[in-house]
Amino acid sequence: MIIQSGSRTDIPAFYSEWFANRLKEGYVYVRNPFNMTYITKYDLNPSVVDLICFCSKNPKPMLEHLELLKPYGMYWYVTITGFGRDIEPKVPDSMEVVETFKRLSEFAGVDSMGWRYDPIFIDEKYTADYHIEQFEKIARELDGYTETAVISFIDLYQKVKKNFPEAKAVERKDRLYLGEHMAKIAKEHGMVLRPCSEGTELQRFGADCSGCMTQPIYEKAIHNTMEFPKVKGARSSCACYLGGDIGMYNTCLHMCRYCYANYDEKTVMDNYAKHDPDSPLLIGNVRPEDEIHKAEQKSWIDGQLKFVW
């Protein structure tokens, strides 16, 4: 099965020691975000975990723990944008993250690496042409280290509206303008542009609109075929398979203005103060009222011949 570490928080950036301890001990506990006394236990064992998916804006702290990941299949989505500190206050400089990306690619392989340039919004400072310039700059640096470039346009969730009230949806003419140029730039640098949950309007420019965390992408990463259970995507417009998420909302310290996973900075800092690297839970410890339920896990590798890519 698949373990997802990144749709609720950035584990590599802020909780790498905790995750390394979980790998060493062979299991992890996860609180249900809608029922905080319900805890799911996942075994972290390569006999049942076929792939671990990471999503991070700063995976550098995980570099010292890479040996622990050798038995596992993996896929890394690393977000690198052209935004400044006014939008991403605690994200490292983009070129620093690029260098970490390259090291990860050398370790995991090109098929296990994806670059995300998202979310895209437009204002007087961050114009469409600004995004194209930054996208080309980063794509040039990542040439040969990935074959995937994912983009998405900002979604105005309630948390986003609260923390970033001046943000506006990107108009269709700007989406088409950006999509056309970014698809061309991606192709020039050996990448396929994959719009994330954006429908098919960029398909005309050569973009692959089939999804960014899909069965074919995961199979290519582990060079093997898999038999996935039938599940729905994260959203009605999403074709991606996220797997069992071990993260927790309101725990990411990047404090990006556009973040959908944080309510506010105080809540994040209060949670972070409860983090114990030795606990099986990301935040806090098991309480008397908690109920622990073991997840049903098995390998999804179907035993067919390996792909020749």
C-alpha positions, 0 to 999 in steps of 0.5 A, a space after each residue: 500500500 501507499 503511505 502519504 506524508 505530505 497532504 496535511 503538513 511538511 514532515 521532511 522539513 519539520 519532523 524528519 527526526 520523528 519520521 526517522 524514529 518511526 521507520 526504526 520502530 516500524 510503525 506510526 500512529 495517526 489521529 483521525 482529524 474528524 474524531 480525535 480519539 480514533 487512532 490508526 496504527 500503520 506498520 512501516 514495513 516494506 513487506 506491506 508498504 510499497 511506496 512512501 510519498 513525500 510532499 515538501 518545500 524543504 526536504 533537506 532535513 531528511 537527507 541525513 536519514 535517506 539510508 532508512 528509506 532504501 528498502 522502500 519505494 518512494 516518490 518525492 514531490 518538491 514544491 519550488 516557486 518564485 515567491 518571496 518571504 511576503 508569501 512563503 515566510 519560512 521557505 528556504 531560497 528556491 536555489 537552495 531547495 533546487 540543490 536538495 532536489 538534485 541530491 534526492 534525485 541522485 538517491 531515489 532516481 529520476 522516476 521518483 521525483 516530481 517538481 511542483 510550481 504551485 499554487 499560482 496566483 496573480 497580482 501586481 507583483 506576481 504577474 503572469 510573466 513573472 511566473 513564466 520567468 521563474 518557472 523557466 529559471 527553475 526548470 533549467 536548473 532541474 533539467 535531467 533531475 525530473 521528468 514531471 512539472 506540476 502546476 495548479 492555480 490557487 483554490 480559495 478555500 475558507 482557510 485561504 480566504 481567512 489568511 490571504 483575503 486579497 488573493 483572487 482566482 486566476 482568470 481563464 485567459 491567464 490560465 491559458 497564457 501560463 499553461 501554453 508557455 509553461 508546457 513549452 518550457 517544461 518540454 524544452 527541459 525534458 519534463 511533462 507539464 501536469 496540471 493538478 485538478 485543473 480539468 483538461 483546458 491545458 491539454 491543447 498545449 501538450 499538458 498531461 491532465 490525467 493527474 499527478 499522483 496516479 497509479 502509472 506514476 507510482 508504478 513507474 517510480 517502483 518499476 513494477 505493476 500494482 493492483 490498486 483498490 478502488 477509491 475516490 480522489 481527494 476531490 471530485 476533480 482529482 484523479 490522484 491516489 493519496 494513500 494513508 496520510 500520516 500527517 496532521 493539519 495545523 502543524 506546518 511551520 512554513 506559514 505560507 499565505 496560501 496554505 489550506 492546511 493551517 488555520 492560523 499561526 497560534 494553532 500551529 505553534 500550540 501544536 508544535 509545542 506538543 511535538 515529541 520526536 519519540 512519540 508514535 503520534 506526530 503531535 502529543 502522546 496517546 491518552 487514556 480515552 484514545 482507541 487504537 485501530 490497526 489498519 488493514 495493510 497488504 502489498 499492492 504489487 501484483 507480481 507481474 513482470 517489471 516494466 521496461 521504461 
